[in-house]
Amino acid sequence: MSNIGKAKKKPVIVDFVLWTGTVESTRNVLVFMGQNVVTNCNKSSEAFLDYHEQCLNFGLKIETLEGVMKASVNDFIIKGVNGEFYPCKPDIFHKTYDILDEN
């Protein structure tokens, strides 16, 4: 008997935010994640702008269940079914998810 099989991904609704690389977008990601970002700065004006610049240059660091991952500009930040956060590249996001119209 073979261990090879097929499975269909369960339909799951997730919350997400798109990180566009703007200062406002970085703030939105931090609020969305409840400050669940690896940083030593206190998010005050000058420190936050320095942090934002570091994110643009080196990636937005996100604590995931698998360790720290880096998000790039235009990555989606997803809140998983257990409340965990992780980045997702745009092409993978659009292959995996349909954006719901909540209006």
C-alpha positions as MATLAB code, in Angstrom:
seq = 'MSNIGKAKKKPVIVDFVLWTGTVESTRNVLVFMGQNVVTNCNKSSEAFLDYHEQCLNFGLKIETLEGVMKASVNDFIIKGVNGEFYPCKPDIFHKTYDILDEN';
ca = [
       0.000    0.000    0.000;
       1.313    3.440   -0.938;
       1.673    6.384    1.457;
       1.026    8.807   -1.398;
      -2.325   10.541   -1.250;
      -4.116   13.738   -2.039;
      -5.629   16.289    0.315;
      -7.652   19.443   -0.129;
      -6.852   22.476    2.002;
      -9.684   23.324    4.376;
     -11.391   26.637    3.737;
     -10.154   28.994    6.437;
     -10.727   32.726    6.742;
      -7.636   34.640    7.886;
      -6.957   38.262    8.695;
      -4.132   39.966    6.829;
      -2.457   43.286    6.177;
      -0.276   44.283    3.224;
       3.063   45.866    4.111;
       3.689   48.478    1.408;
       6.828   49.930    2.971;
       5.396   53.305    3.957;
       5.707   54.589    7.516;
       1.935   54.329    7.920;
       1.962   50.765    6.596;
       4.692   49.789    9.063;
       2.610   51.268   11.891;
      -0.442   49.357   10.628;
       1.500   46.087   10.648;
       2.662   46.691   14.215;
      -0.880   47.475   15.372;
      -2.254   44.455   13.492;
       0.290   42.201   15.160;
      -0.076   43.719   18.618;
       3.575   44.829   18.479;
       4.676   41.237   17.801;
       7.776   42.435   15.952;
      11.407   41.883   16.926;
      12.776   45.336   17.767;
      14.479   47.151   20.620;
      13.064   50.595   19.924;
      10.072   52.035   21.718;
       8.154   53.153   18.584;
       8.483   56.835   19.526;
       8.915   59.267   16.661;
      12.651   59.256   15.902;
      13.232   55.720   17.152;
      10.275   54.492   15.107;
      11.534   56.186   11.951;
      14.952   54.567   12.483;
      13.223   51.208   13.002;
      11.149   51.736    9.854;
      14.299   52.493    7.843;
      15.928   49.305    9.156;
      12.853   47.337    8.068;
      13.114   48.760    4.559;
      16.820   47.906    4.355;
      16.884   44.524    6.092;
      13.278   43.281    6.185;
      10.505   43.463    8.753;
      11.298   40.814   11.379;
       8.316   38.757   12.498;
       8.259   36.147   15.245;
       6.571   33.048   13.825;
       5.996   29.565   15.181;
       9.046   28.465   13.157;
      11.301   31.297   14.373;
      11.993   34.797   13.133;
      11.108   35.438    9.483;
      11.689   38.569    7.426;
       8.950   40.240    5.413;
       9.821   42.289    2.351;
       7.925   45.301    1.043;
       4.637   44.180   -0.565;
       4.489   40.954    1.452;
       1.233   40.089    3.154;
       1.307   39.605    6.925;
      -1.197   36.916    7.863;
      -2.713   36.073   11.212;
      -3.057   32.293   11.300;
      -5.836   30.212   12.766;
      -4.029   29.954   16.120;
      -3.285   33.686   16.365;
       0.243   33.338   15.005;
       1.677   35.763   12.445;
       3.750   35.073    9.373;
       4.733   36.818    6.136;
       3.555   35.581    2.756;
       4.876   36.539   -0.680;
       2.241   38.167   -2.944;
       2.255   35.400   -5.576;
       1.713   32.675   -2.964;
      -0.946   34.761   -1.202;
      -2.958   35.214   -4.389;
      -2.666   31.517   -5.288;
      -3.837   30.496   -1.806;
      -6.423   33.115   -0.824;
      -9.377   34.952   -2.332;
      -9.810   38.389   -0.766;
     -13.291   38.724    0.700;
     -15.313   41.876    0.181;
     -16.436   42.848    3.662;
     -18.492   45.913    2.630;
];
